[in-house]
Amino acid sequence: KRFSDLLKKLTPALPDDDRDINVFDYYVDDSGEWDPWSSQVRDSINVDNIPLLGECMVETVDIIRARLLMDFAYRSKMNVLLIGPRGAGKSSLLNEFANQLDVTTVMQKGMHFSELTSAEHLQSFVESHLHHKQGFVYGAKDKKRLLLTIEDLNLPCIGKSAATLGSTTTTTSAEHANELLRQMLDAKCIITKQRPFEWRTIEDMNVFASMATPDSPGVP
């Protein structure tokens, strides 16, 4: 709200509306004009062609905005993390987005995290979908992009690890699976578990993930 009020003072190009709303309630359409996000929400949904009523996605302003941001992130080769309470539609959004991708240009693979998910599980899953390109560079087959969709990113248990430096031993806590995922996304690499422990570069891989908020039932 403070940023919205400041932006309205700095430029007259923003929409002038008497209602108590901010600039984030608007988007710029194809003609360069400001329109409210609510104008994209459909008044009704035809469920005749939907086999299961539970698969019906009820569109809201938040869902429409999330779809657009996910599309921008995918085109920019960025990673996405959806956070919200259980039942908010995070998994449905991920599945819907993955299903509309062009299978000739992208390979999409999904994984569900649980309390038993370890770094070894994640590494085996990723390596099973990597193809050798050249040298130490790996990626999806047929020059495709690899998109991993991961649900319940917050569920892996926190593990203990000990490190010794000189005469001092320190014990740290970390979600090993998520730490490995961070390494793969930040350094774009993976290290094999067998000798000679190759350092492999991962090319054209992105992750779209979801996790529940801490106040959701069953969330550790």
C-alpha positions as CSV (number, residue, x, y, z in Angstrom):
1,K,0.0,0.0,0.0
2,R,2.8,2.4,0.8
3,F,4.6,1.6,-2.5
4,S,1.3,2.1,-4.4
5,D,0.7,5.5,-2.8
6,L,4.3,6.6,-3.5
7,L,4.0,5.5,-7.1
8,K,0.8,7.4,-7.6
9,K,2.5,10.6,-6.4
10,L,5.5,10.2,-8.7
11,T,3.7,9.6,-12.0
12,P,0.3,10.6,-13.4
13,A,0.3,7.7,-15.9
14,L,-1.2,5.3,-13.3
15,P,-5.0,4.5,-13.3
16,D,-7.1,7.1,-11.5
17,D,-9.7,5.2,-9.5
18,D,-11.8,6.4,-6.6
19,R,-12.0,2.9,-5.0
20,D,-9.6,2.0,-2.3
21,I,-7.3,-0.2,-4.4
22,N,-3.6,0.0,-5.3
23,V,-1.6,-0.3,-8.5
24,F,-1.2,-4.1,-8.0
25,D,-4.9,-4.5,-8.8
26,Y,-4.2,-3.4,-12.4
27,Y,-2.2,-4.7,-15.4
28,V,-1.2,-3.2,-18.7
29,D,-3.1,-4.8,-21.6
30,D,-1.9,-5.3,-25.2
31,S,-3.0,-1.8,-26.2
32,G,-0.9,-0.2,-23.4
33,E,-3.9,0.7,-21.3
34,W,-4.4,0.0,-17.6
35,D,-7.1,-2.6,-16.8
36,P,-8.1,-4.1,-13.5
37,W,-7.2,-7.8,-13.1
38,S,-10.8,-8.5,-12.2
39,S,-11.8,-7.8,-15.8
40,Q,-10.1,-11.2,-16.7
41,V,-12.2,-13.2,-14.3
42,R,-14.9,-15.1,-16.1
43,D,-18.5,-14.8,-14.9
44,S,-19.2,-18.5,-15.3
45,I,-17.5,-21.8,-16.1
46,N,-18.8,-24.5,-18.4
47,V,-18.4,-27.8,-16.6
48,D,-20.0,-30.0,-19.3
49,N,-16.6,-31.1,-20.6
50,I,-15.0,-31.7,-17.2
51,P,-15.3,-35.4,-16.2
52,L,-14.7,-34.7,-12.5
53,L,-16.1,-31.7,-10.8
54,G,-13.0,-31.7,-8.5
55,E,-10.8,-30.9,-11.5
56,C,-12.7,-27.7,-12.1
57,M,-10.5,-24.6,-11.5
58,V,-12.5,-21.7,-10.2
59,E,-10.6,-18.6,-11.4
60,T,-9.9,-15.7,-9.1
61,V,-7.7,-12.6,-9.5
62,D,-4.9,-14.3,-7.6
63,I,-5.0,-17.4,-9.9
64,I,-4.9,-15.3,-13.0
65,R,-2.0,-13.2,-11.7
66,A,-0.1,-16.4,-10.7
67,R,-0.6,-17.9,-14.2
68,L,0.8,-14.9,-15.9
69,L,3.8,-14.6,-13.5
70,M,4.5,-18.4,-14.0
71,D,4.5,-17.9,-17.8
72,F,6.9,-14.9,-17.5
73,A,9.2,-16.9,-15.2
74,Y,9.2,-19.9,-17.6
75,R,10.0,-17.7,-20.6
76,S,12.8,-16.1,-18.6
77,K,14.1,-19.5,-17.5
78,M,13.5,-18.7,-13.8
79,N,12.4,-21.0,-11.0
80,V,9.0,-20.6,-9.2
81,L,7.9,-21.5,-5.7
82,L,4.2,-21.3,-4.9
83,I,3.4,-20.9,-1.2
84,G,-0.1,-21.0,0.3
85,P,-2.4,-23.0,2.7
86,R,-3.5,-26.5,1.8
87,G,-6.4,-26.5,-0.7
88,A,-5.5,-23.2,-2.3
89,G,-4.9,-24.7,-5.7
90,K,-1.1,-24.8,-5.9
91,S,-0.9,-28.3,-7.2
92,S,-3.6,-27.6,-9.7
93,L,-1.8,-24.6,-11.0
94,L,1.4,-26.5,-11.4
95,N,-0.3,-29.4,-13.2
96,E,-2.3,-27.0,-15.4
97,F,0.8,-25.1,-16.4
98,A,2.8,-28.2,-17.1
99,N,0.1,-29.8,-19.2
100,Q,-0.2,-26.8,-21.6
101,L,3.5,-26.8,-22.5
102,D,4.8,-27.9,-25.9
103,V,6.1,-31.4,-25.5
104,T,8.4,-31.0,-28.5
105,T,10.5,-28.3,-26.6
106,V,10.2,-29.3,-23.0
107,M,10.4,-32.5,-20.9
108,Q,8.3,-32.2,-17.7
109,K,8.8,-34.5,-14.8
110,G,7.0,-34.4,-11.4
111,M,8.0,-35.4,-7.9
112,H,6.3,-35.3,-4.5
113,F,8.4,-34.7,-1.5
114,S,7.6,-36.4,1.8
115,E,9.1,-36.7,5.2
116,L,11.2,-39.6,3.9
117,T,12.6,-37.8,0.9
118,S,16.4,-37.6,1.1
119,A,19.1,-36.0,-1.0
120,E,19.8,-39.4,-2.5
121,H,16.2,-39.8,-3.7
122,L,16.3,-36.3,-5.3
123,Q,19.6,-36.9,-7.0
124,S,18.6,-40.3,-8.4
125,F,15.4,-38.8,-9.7
126,V,17.2,-35.9,-11.4
127,E,20.0,-38.1,-12.8
128,S,17.5,-40.5,-14.3
129,H,16.2,-37.7,-16.6
130,L,19.6,-36.2,-17.6
131,H,21.2,-37.1,-20.9
132,H,24.9,-36.7,-21.7
133,K,25.4,-33.8,-24.2
134,Q,29.1,-33.1,-24.4
135,G,32.1,-33.2,-22.0
136,F,30.6,-32.8,-18.5
137,V,27.4,-31.1,-19.7
138,Y,24.1,-32.9,-19.1
139,G,20.5,-32.0,-19.8
140,A,17.2,-33.3,-21.2
141,K,17.2,-35.3,-24.4
142,D,16.7,-34.0,-27.9
143,K,17.8,-30.4,-27.0
144,K,14.7,-30.0,-24.8
145,R,14.3,-28.0,-21.6
146,L,13.9,-30.0,-18.4
147,L,11.1,-28.7,-16.1
148,L,10.8,-30.4,-12.7
149,T,7.6,-29.8,-10.8
150,I,8.0,-30.6,-7.1
151,E,5.2,-30.6,-4.6
152,D,5.3,-30.3,-0.7
153,L,8.8,-28.8,-0.7
154,N,8.6,-28.3,3.0
155,L,8.0,-31.9,4.1
156,P,11.6,-33.5,4.1
157,C,12.8,-34.0,7.7
158,I,15.6,-31.9,9.0
159,G,18.8,-34.0,9.3
160,K,21.8,-33.6,11.5
161,S,25.3,-33.4,10.1
162,A,28.7,-33.0,11.8
163,A,31.7,-31.2,10.6
164,T,35.2,-31.2,12.2
165,L,37.6,-28.3,11.8
166,G,40.8,-28.9,13.8
167,S,39.7,-29.9,17.3
168,T,36.2,-28.4,17.0
169,T,33.2,-30.4,15.9
170,T,30.0,-28.6,15.0
171,T,26.6,-30.1,14.3
172,T,24.3,-28.4,11.8
173,S,20.7,-29.0,10.9
174,A,19.5,-28.9,7.3
175,E,16.9,-30.3,4.9
176,H,19.4,-32.2,2.9
177,A,17.1,-32.7,-0.1
178,N,16.3,-29.0,-0.3
179,E,20.0,-28.2,0.2
180,L,20.9,-30.4,-2.8
181,L,18.1,-28.7,-4.8
182,R,19.5,-25.3,-3.9
183,Q,23.0,-26.4,-5.1
184,M,21.6,-27.6,-8.5
185,L,19.7,-24.4,-9.0
186,D,22.4,-21.9,-7.9
187,A,25.5,-23.7,-9.2
188,K,23.7,-25.6,-12.0
189,C,25.7,-28.7,-11.2
190,I,25.5,-32.1,-9.7
191,I,28.2,-34.3,-8.3
192,T,28.0,-38.1,-8.9
193,K,27.8,-40.4,-5.9
194,Q,30.3,-42.9,-7.3
195,R,34.0,-42.6,-8.0
196,P,35.5,-40.6,-9.7
197,F,32.8,-38.2,-8.4
198,E,32.3,-36.2,-11.5
199,W,31.2,-32.6,-11.4
200,R,28.4,-32.5,-14.0
201,T,27.0,-29.2,-15.3
202,I,23.2,-29.2,-15.7
203,E,21.9,-27.3,-18.7
204,D,18.4,-25.9,-19.3
205,M,16.7,-27.1,-16.1
206,N,14.1,-25.2,-14.1
207,V,12.0,-26.1,-11.1
208,F,8.5,-25.1,-10.4
209,A,7.6,-26.1,-6.8
210,S,5.0,-25.7,-4.2
211,M,4.8,-25.8,-0.4
212,A,2.2,-25.2,2.3
213,T,2.4,-22.4,4.8
214,P,3.5,-23.4,8.4
215,D,0.1,-22.8,9.8
216,S,-1.5,-25.4,7.5
217,P,-2.6,-28.7,9.2
218,G,0.0,-31.4,9.0
219,V,2.9,-29.1,8.1
220,P,5.9,-29.6,10.4
